[in-house]
């Protein structure tokens, strides 16, 4: 099955379907691999608001790292460490502090968490609103601070 066919298949699952969460996880992987960041961050936000336990949150941390969103990355890791500390957190934080040639992440201003669905940074969506909309219909723009 092609990636586009897989994506269409998984997007067809309704929230009430018993396999919806499996489909949502697969869509997170697909959108990450395709670098469709607006869709990827929508699924990540959905998972976080719904309080779903899954290892896909590591993908979200890596995506934030790819966007040099270090302030948000550190805040999420601090939150995740309250429930369980994993070695991946220290590794991701170390990478976020690494300065690569032409990496501008450290010189960019940090952005506060936003209360809207689209903006220069993430986050907080109304949990009632996100529960009424399929995550495939939501897009969240995350500014790439590495550029």
N, C-alpha and C positions, 0 to 999 in steps of 0.2 A: 504494500500500500504506500503510495506517495505521501509526502508530508502534508500536502494540501488536502488530500483525501482524508488522511488521519485527522487533521484539524477539523474539517467539516463534520466528520463522524462524531468526534468528541464534543463539538459544540452543539450537536443535536440533542444531547442529554438535558433533560429538565432537572431542576433542583430537587424535585420530588422523587426522581429515579434513584433506586437503591445503589446504582453504580455511578452516580453523579460525582462523588468525591474522587473516585479513581479517574474519571474523565477529566476533572479539573486539574488533577496532578499531572496527567499526561499533557494537557494543554499548557501548563506552566513550563514543562520541559520543551515542548515544541516551540512555544513563543520565545523561550530563552535561546534555543538553538538557532532560530530564525532572526534573532535580534530584533524582534517586534516588541520593543520595550514598553510602549504604551499599553499593549495588551498584557504583557507579562506582569507589569506592576499592578494592573487591575486585578489579576488573579491573586497576586501576593497580598494585596490589600483585603480581598475577599476572605482569604484564609485567616488573616490576622483578626479581622473583625468577627468572624464566626468562631474564633478560638479553636481552630482545628489543629490537632497535633499531627505534624508530618515533618519529614526531613527535608521537604522542599524549601523550608525557610532558609536553608544554606544557600540555595540558588538566589534567593532575594538578596542575601548579604553579598554574594559575589557580584550580582548585578549592580548593587549600590557601589561596590568597590570599582567596578568598570566605569561608573559615572562620576567617580571621585566625590561622592556624596558622603564624605567622612563623618560629618557631624551626625547625620541621621544613622549611619552605620554604627557609630559608637553608642548612640542612644539605644538602638535596637539590641545590640549585643549586651549592653548593661541590663536591659529588660529580660532577655533570654537567660542570662546568667543567674538571675534570681531563682529560676526553677531548676536549671541544670547547667553546669559548666562543662564545656566540651573543648578539647584541644584545638578544634577548628577555629574557635573564636579568637584565640591568641594568634593563630597563624594569619587569619584575615586582618586582624588589627595591625599586626606587624607589616603586612603588605600595604595597608592604608597609610602607614607612616614612611614607607619607602619612597624615596624620590628617584624617579626615572628621568632620563633625558627628555626634555620637553613636556614633562608632567607638570601641570599647573594647579593640581588639586589643593596643595597647601597654601597657595597665595590667594585663592578665591574666598570671598566672604561666605560665612556660613548662613544658611537660611533657616528660619524658624519653620516648624511644622505648620502646614497650611490647613485651613478649615474648608478648603474647596477641592473639587475633584481634579482640577487642572491648573497648573501654575509652574513656577520655576522649581519647585521642590514638592515633596510629598506632604501631606497625608490626610489627616482625619476626615473621613467621610461619615455621614450620618449612618449609623448602623441599621436603622429602619429602612433607609433608602436603599442601601446595598442589598438588603435581604429581599427587596421587591424586584430587583433587576438581575438578570442573568449576567455573570461576570464577563461573558463574551461581548456584551453590549456596552461595557464600561471601558473607557480609555483614560489612563493617567499619564500625564506628561511629566517626565523627570528630566530636568536640565542636566546635560553632561558638563560637569565642571572641569573635566580634563582638557577640553578643547580651548 
